[in-house]
């Protein structure tokens, strides 16, 4: 006897599935991708990446987004992560290491711009110095026929700049079980007189650090220079000596400025310090002396992966006993692992603003490690470093104003790229450019501010709370 009733459940499932297939009009709409670029009515030439932030940071935020496609460049954000200033770079050119420094006793903006070799992590370009009006006042170039790398430019109170250079040279790599007739990427430092461009001092890693100190994989095919050192930060000690971070040796070096000799190594294969519990770091960035004598760094722990997450370390060094101990350790609640880039900007009140590099986040962690601010960058966007600092922008360009009529209303938009001082705008309107009266006030809460005013006016202008009225524009 055939058990035909056993087929009933199968037939029911097929019938239900068929009904859903036939009712295609009720299928859920495919998810739309979130926008990648921001757009402004007043500045259609600016399309920075969309960034989202939670919390607030203790200062203006300085980052330099770079992207696989779309505009990138140095950007200033307000304490809540909203755009204040953006300078897009030319196609094929990227910006890195955007920060505030001091030059000729004035606060200035500095950044590197040039072309990079993304798969190798270095570049070829120059450094820009700009004043409070965002005008370029100097450009620093490497000397002796070389070109500057993206990782660092440190301005000194001597009117000089300490810069980083990557330079490929012929080398015998058989000592690291590679090609005898190979190439090695040397890491150099030059001190440049900013005004004259003269090279005052030069240091080469190859002259002082052996290839065998590296943790970087050696080339098995002679197609690229062996980047054994990979310098990524310079800091100047009170005695004039230099603190140098080398990513690929997992070490930080103190270098005697007069002789160029390595005074000591912290970490790596030849550490002169006994490392306390948990101190060992790998693929690190951004080694800095702090005013209280502690040393801070961004410990990537990758690439390749060595630890579970990246972290910020605050270390106590005893240079006489040659010991190193952790004072504080900071991680992101999401256990971010930055496979490249990153920095730790210690704040005056304690804690850090942290650029998580290819973790695509910028955060502020307070002195107890609690998350105060968190900025997310899109999936195709990263910033090499991030800083929080004081800044007063004084742009010379006037406000950009666009006004359109919508029925009995005028809808106006205003922006001023780089303006850090305006808190609110007043909209003035009238029948002629010389007969304008206030019709609306709007708080400035983002790069671009919108007004809506019920008026039959044919001309409008705007007035910031701390400045002069703009030139009138005709309502479209």
C-alpha positions as CSV (number, residue, x, y, z in Angstrom):
1,X,0.0,0.0,0.0
2,X,1.4,3.3,-1.0
3,X,1.7,5.9,1.8
4,X,0.5,8.9,-0.3
5,X,-0.1,11.1,2.7
6,X,3.6,11.4,3.4
7,X,3.9,13.6,0.3
8,X,1.4,16.2,1.7
9,X,3.8,18.3,3.7
10,X,6.2,18.5,0.8
11,X,3.3,19.6,-1.5
12,X,2.3,22.3,1.0
13,X,5.8,23.7,1.2
14,X,6.1,23.9,-2.6
15,X,2.7,25.6,-2.8
16,X,3.6,28.2,-0.2
17,X,7.0,28.8,-1.9
18,X,5.3,29.2,-5.3
19,X,2.9,31.7,-3.9
20,X,5.7,33.9,-2.6
21,X,7.5,33.7,-5.9
22,X,4.4,34.8,-7.8
23,X,3.9,37.8,-5.4
24,X,7.1,39.6,-6.5
25,X,5.5,43.0,-6.0
26,X,5.7,42.4,-2.2
27,X,9.4,41.4,-2.2
28,X,11.4,43.7,0.1
29,X,13.3,46.4,-1.9
30,X,17.0,45.8,-2.1
31,X,19.0,47.8,0.5
32,X,20.5,51.0,-0.8
33,X,24.1,51.8,-0.1
34,X,24.7,54.8,2.2
35,X,26.1,57.9,0.5
36,X,29.9,58.0,0.3
37,X,30.2,61.7,-0.4
38,X,28.9,64.9,1.1
39,X,27.4,67.5,-1.1
40,X,26.9,71.2,-0.5
41,X,24.7,73.7,-2.2
42,X,27.2,76.5,-1.7
43,X,30.3,74.5,-2.5
44,X,29.6,71.9,-5.2
45,X,33.4,71.7,-5.7
46,X,33.8,70.0,-2.3
47,X,32.7,66.4,-1.8
48,X,34.4,65.1,1.3
49,X,33.7,61.6,2.6
50,X,30.6,61.1,4.8
51,X,31.8,60.7,8.4
52,X,29.7,60.0,11.5
53,X,30.6,60.8,15.1
54,X,29.4,60.2,18.6
55,X,30.3,62.3,21.6
56,X,32.7,65.2,21.6
57,X,36.5,65.7,21.5
58,X,38.4,68.3,23.5
59,X,39.5,70.6,20.6
60,X,39.4,71.0,16.9
61,X,40.1,67.7,15.1
62,X,42.7,67.5,12.4
63,X,42.7,64.5,10.0
64,X,43.6,63.9,6.3
65,X,41.2,61.4,4.8
66,X,42.5,59.5,1.8
67,X,40.3,57.3,-0.4
68,X,40.4,54.8,-3.2
69,X,38.0,57.0,-5.1
70,X,36.5,60.4,-4.4
71,X,38.0,63.5,-2.8
72,X,40.5,63.3,0.0
73,X,42.7,65.9,1.7
74,X,43.4,67.7,4.9
75,X,40.2,68.4,7.0
76,X,39.4,70.2,10.2
77,X,36.4,69.0,12.2
78,X,34.7,70.7,15.1
79,X,34.6,69.1,18.6
80,X,31.5,67.1,17.5
81,X,33.1,65.8,14.3
82,X,31.4,68.2,11.9
83,X,33.3,69.6,8.9
84,X,34.9,73.0,9.3
85,X,37.6,73.1,6.6
86,X,38.4,70.9,3.7
87,X,41.1,71.2,1.0
88,X,40.8,68.5,-1.6
89,X,44.0,67.3,-3.2
90,X,44.5,66.9,-6.9
91,X,43.7,63.6,-8.6
92,X,46.4,61.0,-7.8
93,X,47.8,63.1,-4.9
94,X,47.1,62.3,-1.2
95,X,47.7,64.3,2.0
96,X,49.0,62.9,5.2
97,X,50.2,63.9,8.7
98,X,47.9,67.0,9.0
99,X,48.5,68.8,12.2
100,X,49.1,72.2,14.0
101,X,52.7,73.2,14.6
102,X,54.6,76.5,15.3
103,X,56.7,78.3,12.8
104,X,58.2,81.8,13.2
105,X,56.3,82.0,16.6
106,X,53.0,81.6,14.8
107,X,50.6,78.7,14.9
108,X,50.5,77.1,11.4
109,X,49.0,74.1,9.6
110,X,51.3,71.5,8.1
111,X,50.7,68.5,6.0
112,X,52.5,66.2,3.4
113,X,51.2,65.9,-0.1
114,X,52.4,63.7,-2.8
115,X,52.1,60.2,-4.4
116,X,52.2,57.0,-2.4
117,X,53.1,53.4,-3.0
118,X,50.1,52.0,-1.1
119,X,51.2,48.3,-1.1
120,X,54.6,49.4,0.4
121,X,53.4,52.2,2.7
122,X,55.6,55.1,1.8
123,X,55.5,58.0,-0.7
124,X,57.2,60.8,-2.6
125,X,56.3,64.4,-2.1
126,X,56.7,67.7,-0.2
127,X,55.4,69.4,3.0
128,X,53.1,72.4,3.1
129,X,53.1,75.1,5.7
130,X,49.9,77.3,5.8
131,X,48.9,80.2,8.0
132,X,45.7,81.0,9.8
133,X,44.1,82.2,6.6
134,X,44.9,78.8,5.0
135,X,47.4,80.4,2.7
136,X,50.5,78.5,1.8
137,X,53.5,80.3,3.3
138,X,56.3,77.7,2.8
139,X,56.9,74.4,1.2
140,X,59.6,72.0,2.5
141,X,61.4,69.7,0.1
142,X,64.0,67.1,0.8
143,X,67.6,67.9,-0.4
144,X,70.4,66.2,-2.0
145,X,68.3,65.0,-4.9
146,X,65.9,63.0,-2.7
147,X,62.1,63.3,-2.2
148,X,60.3,63.4,1.1
149,X,58.2,60.6,2.6
150,X,54.7,61.0,4.1
151,X,55.4,59.9,7.7
152,X,56.8,62.9,9.5
153,X,57.8,66.6,9.4
154,X,58.7,68.1,12.7
155,X,59.2,71.8,12.9
156,X,61.7,73.0,15.4
157,X,62.1,76.4,17.2
158,X,65.3,76.9,15.1
159,X,63.3,77.5,12.0
160,X,64.2,74.1,10.7
161,X,62.2,70.9,9.8
162,X,63.1,67.4,10.6
163,X,61.8,65.3,7.7
164,X,61.7,61.6,6.7
165,X,63.0,60.1,3.4
166,X,62.7,56.7,1.9
167,X,65.5,55.9,-0.6
168,X,66.2,52.6,-2.4
169,X,69.9,51.6,-2.7
170,X,71.8,48.6,-4.0
171,X,72.6,46.1,-1.2
172,X,73.8,42.6,-0.5
173,X,70.7,40.9,1.0
174,X,72.4,37.5,1.3
175,X,72.9,38.2,5.0
176,X,69.1,37.9,5.4
177,X,68.9,34.9,3.0
178,X,67.8,36.9,0.0
179,X,69.4,38.2,-3.1
180,X,73.1,39.2,-3.1
181,X,72.5,41.9,-5.7
182,X,69.2,43.3,-4.3
183,X,67.9,46.6,-3.2
184,X,67.1,47.9,0.3
185,X,64.9,50.8,1.3
186,X,67.0,53.1,3.4
187,X,65.3,55.4,5.9
188,X,66.8,58.8,6.2
189,X,66.3,61.9,8.3
190,X,67.2,65.4,7.0
191,X,67.2,68.6,8.9
192,X,66.2,71.4,6.5
193,X,66.4,75.1,6.9
194,X,62.8,76.1,6.0
195,X,63.6,79.5,4.5
196,X,66.6,78.5,2.4
197,X,66.0,74.8,1.8
198,X,69.5,74.0,2.8
199,X,70.2,70.5,4.3
200,X,71.8,71.0,7.7
201,X,72.1,67.4,8.9
202,X,71.4,63.9,7.5
203,X,71.1,60.5,9.1
204,X,70.8,57.1,7.5
205,X,69.4,54.0,9.1
206,X,71.7,51.7,7.1
207,X,74.7,53.4,8.6
208,X,73.6,52.5,12.1
209,X,71.1,49.6,12.1
210,X,71.8,46.2,10.6
211,X,69.4,44.4,8.3
212,X,69.2,41.5,10.7
213,X,67.2,43.6,13.2
214,X,64.2,43.6,10.9
215,X,61.0,41.5,11.3
216,X,59.9,42.4,7.8
217,X,59.6,39.5,5.3
218,X,62.6,39.5,2.9
219,X,61.9,39.6,-0.8
220,X,62.1,36.2,-2.5
221,X,61.8,37.7,-5.9
222,X,63.9,40.7,-6.8
223,X,61.0,43.0,-7.6
224,X,61.0,45.5,-4.7
225,X,63.4,47.1,-2.3
226,X,63.6,45.4,1.1
227,X,62.0,47.9,3.5
228,X,63.8,46.6,6.6
229,X,63.5,49.7,8.8
230,X,60.4,51.8,7.9
231,X,60.9,54.9,9.9
232,X,57.5,56.5,10.9
233,X,58.1,59.1,13.6
234,X,60.7,61.5,14.9
235,X,60.7,63.3,18.2
236,X,63.3,65.7,19.7
237,X,64.6,65.2,23.2
238,X,65.4,68.1,25.6
239,X,69.1,67.4,25.0
240,X,68.7,67.6,21.2
241,X,68.9,63.9,20.7
242,X,66.3,62.2,18.5
243,X,63.7,59.5,19.3
244,X,63.0,57.4,16.2
245,X,60.3,54.8,15.7
246,X,61.0,52.0,13.1
247,X,58.0,49.9,12.4
248,X,59.7,46.9,10.8
249,X,62.3,46.4,13.6
250,X,59.7,46.7,16.3
251,X,62.1,49.1,18.0
252,X,62.4,52.7,19.1
253,X,65.9,54.3,18.9
254,X,67.5,57.1,20.7
255,X,70.0,58.7,18.4
256,X,72.8,61.1,19.4
257,X,72.3,64.1,17.1
258,X,76.0,65.1,17.1
259,X,77.5,61.7,16.2
260,X,74.4,60.0,14.7
261,X,75.1,56.9,16.9
262,X,72.4,54.9,18.4
263,X,72.4,55.6,22.2
264,X,69.9,52.8,23.0
265,X,67.2,50.6,21.5
266,X,63.8,50.0,23.1
267,X,62.2,46.8,21.9
268,X,63.0,44.7,18.9
269,X,65.7,42.0,18.5
270,X,68.4,44.0,20.3
271,X,66.6,45.8,23.1
272,X,68.9,47.6,25.6
273,X,66.0,47.6,28.0
274,X,64.5,44.8,30.0
275,X,60.8,44.9,29.0
276,X,58.3,44.7,31.9
277,X,55.1,42.6,31.8
278,X,53.1,43.4,28.6
279,X,55.5,46.0,27.3
280,X,56.5,44.2,24.1
281,X,55.1,46.0,21.1
282,X,55.1,45.2,17.4
283,X,54.8,47.2,14.1
284,X,54.4,50.4,16.2
285,X,54.0,54.0,15.2
286,X,54.3,57.5,16.8
287,X,56.8,57.3,19.6
288,X,56.8,60.5,21.7
289,X,58.4,62.0,24.8
290,X,55.7,63.5,27.0
291,X,56.3,66.6,29.3
292,X,56.3,64.3,32.4
293,X,59.1,62.2,31.0
294,X,57.0,59.2,30.0
295,X,57.2,57.7,26.5
296,X,54.0,57.0,24.5
297,X,53.5,55.0,21.3
298,X,50.8,53.5,19.2
299,X,51.2,49.7,19.2
300,X,49.6,48.3,16.1
301,X,50.3,44.6,16.9
302,X,49.9,44.0,13.1
303,X,50.8,43.4,10.1
304,X,51.1,40.5,10.1
305,X,49.0,40.0,13.2
306,X,50.9,39.5,16.5
307,X,48.3,40.5,19.1
308,X,44.5,40.6,19.3
309,X,44.1,44.4,19.1
310,X,46.0,47.6,18.7
311,X,46.7,49.7,21.8
312,X,48.2,53.0,23.1
313,X,51.0,52.5,25.6
314,X,52.4,55.0,28.1
315,X,55.7,53.7,29.4
316,X,58.1,54.6,32.2
317,X,61.8,54.2,31.2
318,X,64.6,54.1,33.6
319,X,67.5,55.0,31.3
320,X,70.1,54.1,34.0
321,X,68.8,50.7,35.0
322,X,67.5,50.1,31.5
323,X,64.0,49.0,32.4
324,X,60.7,49.8,30.7
325,X,57.3,49.4,32.4
326,X,53.7,50.1,31.4
327,X,52.1,53.0,33.2
328,X,48.9,53.0,31.2
329,X,47.4,51.0,28.4
330,X,44.4,52.1,26.2
331,X,42.4,50.1,23.8
332,X,39.2,50.7,21.9
333,X,36.0,49.0,23.2
334,X,35.5,47.4,19.8
335,X,39.0,45.8,20.0
336,X,40.2,47.5,16.9
337,X,43.2,46.1,15.1
338,X,45.0,48.7,12.9
339,X,47.0,46.8,10.3
340,X,48.8,50.0,9.4
341,X,49.1,53.6,10.3
342,X,47.9,55.1,13.6
343,X,49.0,57.6,16.3
344,X,48.3,58.6,19.9
345,X,48.0,62.3,20.7
346,X,48.2,62.8,24.4
347,X,45.9,65.5,25.7
348,X,46.7,68.2,28.3
349,X,44.0,66.9,30.7
350,X,45.2,63.3,30.2
351,X,44.0,60.6,27.9
352,X,44.5,60.4,24.2
353,X,43.0,61.3,20.8
354,X,43.8,58.2,18.8
355,X,44.0,57.7,15.1
356,X,43.3,54.1,14.5
357,X,44.8,54.1,11.0
358,X,43.3,51.4,8.8
359,X,40.9,50.6,11.7
360,X,39.1,53.6,10.1
361,X,38.2,55.3,13.4
362,X,39.3,58.3,15.4
363,X,38.6,58.3,19.1
364,X,39.2,60.2,22.3
365,X,39.8,58.1,25.4
366,X,39.9,59.8,28.8
367,X,42.5,59.2,31.4
368,X,40.6,56.1,32.6
369,X,40.3,54.8,29.1
370,X,36.6,55.6,28.7
371,X,35.4,56.4,25.2
372,X,34.5,60.1,25.0
373,X,34.4,60.5,21.2
374,X,34.3,58.1,18.3
375,X,34.4,59.0,14.6
376,X,33.8,56.5,11.8
377,X,35.3,56.8,8.4
378,X,33.8,55.0,5.3
379,X,35.1,51.6,4.3
380,X,37.3,53.0,1.5
381,X,38.7,55.9,3.6
382,X,41.5,56.1,6.2
383,X,43.6,58.8,7.9
384,X,47.2,58.2,8.8
385,X,47.0,60.2,12.0
386,X,44.5,62.3,13.9
387,X,45.1,65.2,16.3
388,X,43.1,67.5,18.6
389,X,44.4,71.0,19.1
390,X,43.5,74.7,19.5
391,X,43.0,76.6,16.3
392,X,41.6,79.9,15.1
393,X,40.9,79.9,11.4
394,X,40.7,83.3,9.6
395,X,39.8,82.6,6.0
396,X,40.1,85.5,3.6
397,X,37.5,84.1,1.2
398,X,34.0,85.6,1.7
399,X,31.0,83.5,2.7
400,X,29.5,81.4,-0.1
401,X,25.8,82.2,-0.4
402,X,23.1,80.6,-2.6
403,X,19.4,81.6,-2.4
404,X,16.4,80.1,-4.3
405,X,12.7,80.8,-4.2
406,X,10.3,78.1,-3.2
407,X,6.8,79.5,-3.4
408,X,6.5,82.3,-1.0
409,X,9.7,81.3,0.8
410,X,13.4,82.1,0.1
411,X,15.6,79.1,0.9
412,X,19.2,80.3,1.5
413,X,22.4,78.4,2.2
414,X,25.7,79.8,3.5
415,X,29.1,78.4,4.2
416,X,32.6,79.7,4.8
417,X,35.4,77.1,4.4
418,X,37.7,77.2,7.5
419,X,35.6,79.6,9.6
420,X,36.1,78.6,13.3
421,X,34.6,81.7,14.9
422,X,31.0,82.0,13.7
423,X,28.3,80.5,15.9
424,X,25.2,81.9,14.1
425,X,24.3,83.6,10.9
426,X,21.8,86.3,10.2
427,X,20.0,86.4,6.8
428,X,19.2,89.8,5.4
429,X,16.8,90.3,2.5
430,X,15.3,93.1,0.4
431,X,14.2,94.3,-3.0
432,X,17.6,95.7,-3.9
433,X,21.2,95.1,-2.9
434,X,21.2,98.4,-0.9
435,X,17.9,97.8,0.9
436,X,18.4,94.7,3.1
437,X,16.9,94.0,6.5
438,X,17.2,90.9,8.8
439,X,14.6,88.3,8.2
440,X,16.0,85.1,9.9
441,X,18.7,83.9,12.2
442,X,20.2,80.4,12.2
443,X,22.7,78.6,14.4
444,X,25.7,77.3,12.7
445,X,25.6,73.5,13.3
446,X,27.5,72.2,10.3
447,X,29.7,73.2,7.4
448,X,26.7,74.6,5.6
449,X,23.7,76.4,7.2
450,X,20.2,76.6,5.8
451,X,17.7,79.5,6.2
452,X,14.0,79.5,5.3
453,X,12.3,82.9,5.3
454,X,8.8,83.9,4.1
455,X,9.7,87.0,2.0
456,X,9.3,88.3,-1.5
457,X,12.8,89.7,-1.6
458,X,14.9,89.5,-4.7
459,X,18.3,89.9,-3.0
460,X,19.9,88.4,0.2
461,X,23.1,88.6,2.1
462,X,24.3,87.0,5.3
463,X,26.1,88.4,8.4
464,X,28.1,86.3,10.9
465,X,27.7,87.1,14.5
466,X,31.3,88.3,14.6
467,X,31.9,89.9,11.2
468,X,30.8,92.0,8.3
469,X,27.8,91.5,6.0
470,X,28.5,89.5,2.8
471,X,28.0,90.8,-0.7
472,X,24.4,90.5,-1.8
473,X,23.3,87.8,-4.2
474,X,20.2,87.6,-6.3
475,X,17.5,85.0,-5.4
476,X,17.2,82.5,-8.2
